[in-house]
Amino acid sequence: MSKQVLGILMNRRVWKNARNGKGYEKVRLYLEAAKKYNVEVCFFSLSNINVRNGTVLTYFNHKNKWYQRRVSIPKVIHNRAKLSTHYRRNLEVIEKKYKVIFYNSWNNYSKLQIHNILNKNTTLRPFLPSTHLLTKGNLLLYSHLPSFFLKPDKGSLGKGIIKVIKHSPNSWKIHFPAKNKKKIIEVQHGNLFLFISKFIGRKRYIIQETINLQTYHKQPFDIRVSIQKDQIVKWRVSGMVGKVAAKGAYLSNVHQGGSTVKFEHLFPNNQQMIRRNLSQISQNIIQHLDKHLPLLADVGIDFGIDKSGKPFFIEVNFRDQRYSFLNAGMKRTFKLTYDYPVGYGKYLLGR
């Protein structure tokens, strides 16, 4: 009896790198998880799918060798690709026409949309920083604060994030993200909105209050919590890892020069209490989102911990790249982040 087939959808370039042992996706861990759950995995990009006849040109691995085969579109597919709106429409056609289940099918949600969904939950509301759409009126509303962040409403890896800090009663210093050097511009209060508007252009941005983050070696850090559905459809916290901003920087993203640190190094005295607290809040967040967003299964949630020890939600990563755990030397946790989603795929195949 042949094994059930689970599809893994990746962007073309990501898959090319992964196939050659490069990049952040580790194909070996998908294969190990597939063996554990007695399924076969195949890998492909959306462009490999023939929507007209319901087939896809896939890569299979046999005895550490890759070979291509055109097969019927797998009935269950784990989406690891970042898709444009155009490709999302193609995906919806495939779902309906061939009754395919894509889990984590859409992973490019608006930050403001996610904030608004979570803000409806009174239990979660205390952990949400004040967040609004960037408009001239909302900028004026935030101008009483000593600092705030401007973030692309859609985006990842810390790209395009701006920190605005009050320099004097009549001026602001704008800190732009720069991996290798600081870029700071002073702007008069009355020119602030005009200056920002010229910089961001037509992109939609949000404005968010600054969290007074705890520091590690005098640098601010946040926590990534990986949480995923497993083979019994239970949300599991795979692990937690710290992301520390580079010296003099305000962003912790590895892509922006940040580094990763094991959780226990950040909280040597009360780590168990903080871990339990973050785990419970993560469960509350994801279970609430699970009621509003289709087929969630594999996300990373970022939290900041303020000086008083209170956690604040920063954002959800719907295509968690997972490598923070590997960079921090957490190999077992890194492996779990591949294991649980494949286990959930096994469950969906058996429905």
N, C-alpha and C positions, 0 to 999 in steps of 0.2 A: 504493500500500500504506500503510495507516494505521500510525501509530507505536504502539509498546507504551506502556502507561500505568502509571506509578508513582504510587502513592498516598502522600500525606503526611498523617499523622494528627496533629491538634493538639487541645488543649483549646479549647472554644468561645470563651472570652474571648481567649485568645492569638491564635486565628485571626482574630477580629474586629479586633483591634489590628493584626495583621500585614497584613491586607487593606487597611487604611487607612494603611499606612506607619508604624505606631507599634509600640512594644514591641521585644523583643530578637530576634524572628524576622524575618529579612530575605528576603521572598518573592522579590525580584529575583534573589538569588543562587541560589535553587533553580531559577528559570527559566533562568538563564544556564548552570547545570550541565546541566540537561535538554537544552538546545540542543546543548551540546558532545557529549553521549552519545546524541543522536538518540532521546530518549524524550520523552513528554509527561507532565507532572506535573499532578495534581489534588489539591485540598485539601479536607479535611472533618474533622468531629468524630465521635466514636463515636455520638452521638445521631442523626446523619444516616443511619446504616446501618439498613436494614430487614432484620433477620435472617431473617424469614419467606420473603421472595422473593429474597434475595441481591442487593439493589441498594443504591445509596448516592447521596444527593443531594450532588453535588460542585461545587466551583468550578474552572473552567478559565480561563486567561488567553489572550486572543487580541488581538494588536496593542494591548497595554497596557489592555485592557478586560476586566472580569470578567463571566462569565456562568455561570449554574447549569445543570446537566444531571444527570438521573438516569441512572446507568449501572450495569452489573454491578460488583460489588465488585472492585477491582483485585486481580490475583493476587499482587502484591508490594506491601507497604506499609511505609514507614519510620515507626515510632512515635516521635513527638515530644511525646506527651501524657503527663501524669502521671495514672495511672489508680488508682482505688480497687480494693479486692479484688473488689467487686461487678462493676465494669466489666471486670476482668481475666477473670472467668468468662465474660462475654459475648464477649470477644475469643477465648477458647479455643473457644467454640462456633462462632464464625465460621471459625476456623482449620480445625477438623475438618470442618465441614459443607460448606464451599466450597473447601477445600484452598488457603487463603490463607497466604502467608508474611509474617508480621510480623517485621521485624528490629528489634532493640532492643525486643522486645515487652514485657518487664517491666523497669522502671527504678526500682523502689522497694525495692531489696534492703536487708536488715538489715546495719548496719555490722559487727556481731559475726559474722554469717554470712560476710561477705567476709574478715574477719580470719582466721577459722578455716580457710577454704579456702586462703588464702595461707600460713598458718602450717604447713600440711602440706608445703610445698615448702622443703627445707633451704637452697636457694640464696637464697630470699627472706626467710627467717626473720630474718637479721641486720638487715634494714631495717625491721622491724616494731616499733613501740613496744609496750610491755606493755599489753594490752587485755583487760578482763574485763567480764562483766555486773555491773551495780551491784547489790550485795547488802550486807547489814550486815557479813558476813564479809570480802568483798572490799574494802570501804571500810577495814576495820581493817588489811588487808594493805597497802594503799597509804598508810596514815597515817604510815609511816616516811619518806615522801618529803617534800621541801620544798614541792612543789605537784603538782597533777594536774588533769585536766579531766574533767568530767561532760558527756556528749553524748547527745542523743536517739538511740536505736538506729536510728530512721528519721527522716530530715529533711534539709534542705538550707538553703543561704543563711546558715548560722551561727545559725539560730534555736534558742533554748533552750540554748545551750552555756554552761556555768558553769565558771569557774576557781576552784579552791580552793587557797589559799596559807597555809602555816603562819605564824602571827603570833607565837606564843610556845609554850613546851612544852605549854600547856594550852588553846590557842585557835587558831582558824582565821579567816581573812578570806575571805568568799565574794564573788567578783566576778561580777555578773550582766551579761549582754549589754545594752548600752544604746547606741543609735546616737548620741544627742545629749548624754548625760550619764552620769557614772559612778554605779553603784549598788553599794555595798560594805557588807556586813553582817558583824559579828564574832560568832562563835559559839563557845561552849565545846566542848572536845573531846568530852565525854560527850553533848552534845546534837546533834552533827553529823548523824548519820544521821536522827534524828527530824526535824530542821529540813529537810533535803534531801527527805525523803519527803513532807513536807507541801507543799513547793514543787512537786515534779514530779507529785504525785498518782499516778495509775495508769499513767502513761507509762513505757515500758521505756527505761532508760538504760544506757549503758556507762561504764566508768571507764577512763581512759587516762593513762599517764605523760606528763609535760610534756617536750617537746623544747626544749632550750636553743637557740633559733633565732638565726641570724645576723640582723643588723639593717641597715636602709638608712635613713640619716638618723635613727639611734637608734630606729627602729621595727622590730619583727619582721616578717618577710615569709615567704611560702611561694611555691612554684612550681606553676603549672597546666600540665600536659602534655596536649595534645589528641592522641589517638591513634585512628585510624579505619581500617576496611577500605576498600580501593580496588577498582577494576574487575577486578583480577586476584587478588582475595581475599588481598591482602597487607596486613598491619598497617603503617600509615604514621604517623609522628609529624608531625602537621600543624604544630605549633609549640609554643613554651614562652613563658610570660609570668609576670612577678612580680606578686604581690598583697601590698600593704603595708598594715599596720594603721594606722588613724588615730592621731593623737597621743594617747598615754595609754591606747590600747585594746590588747586582746590578740587580736582577731579580724581577719583580713585581708580577709574577705568584703566585696565592694563594697556589698552590701546592708546591711552593718553599718558603713558609713562608710569602708571601706578604699579604696585607689586602686590603679591598675595601672601597672606600670613595665616597660619593655623589659628582656629578659633580660640583654643586654650591659651595661646600666647597673648591674646588681646585682653583676656579676662582671667588673670591668674587667681583671683580671690573668690569670685562669685559666678564662675562660668556656668555651673549647673542650673542656677536659677535663671540666668539670662537665656540659656539654651532652651529651657522649658517654656519660658515666656515667648520667645520668638517662634518656637514650634507651634504653640497654641494659636498665636496670632496668624501665622502662616496658614494653618488649617482653616481658621475662620475666614480668611481672605479668599482662599482658593475654593472653599465650599460655597461661598457666596457668589463668586464669579462663575462657578460651574452651573449655577442656576440660570445665568444670563447669556453665557457664551457657549456655542456648540462644540462638543467633543474635545474639551480641554483634557490634556493628559500629561504634559511635560513642560514645566515652567521654572523660571528662577525669579525669586522675589528679593529685591534689595531693600535693606533697612538701614537707617541711621540710628545711632544711640546717642542721645544728648548727654550733657554734662551731669544731669541728675540721674541718668541710667534709664530714662524712658525711651522705648523704641518708637521710631517714626517710619511709616511706609514711604519709600521713595518711588519705586516703580516695579512693574512686572515685566520680565523678559519672556516673551512667548516663543523665542527660539534661543534658549539658553545654550551658549556655546561650550559650557562645562569645563573649559580648560583651566579655569581658576583653581579647581581642585588638583589637577595634575601639576600645575605650577607650584602649588603649595606642598607637593609631595604626598598628597592624600590619594594614593593609588586605589585603595579599596573603595573609597567613596566615589572616585571617578568611574570605576567599573560599575557601581550601582546605578549611576545616572544613565547608563546604557541598558542595564538589566531590566529595571522596572518598566520602561516603555515597551520593550519587546514582549515582556510578560503580559502587558495590557493588550498588545496586538494579538497575542495568542488567545486571550479571552474573547476578543471581538471576532476572531476567525471561527470560534466555536459556538457563537450565538445562533 
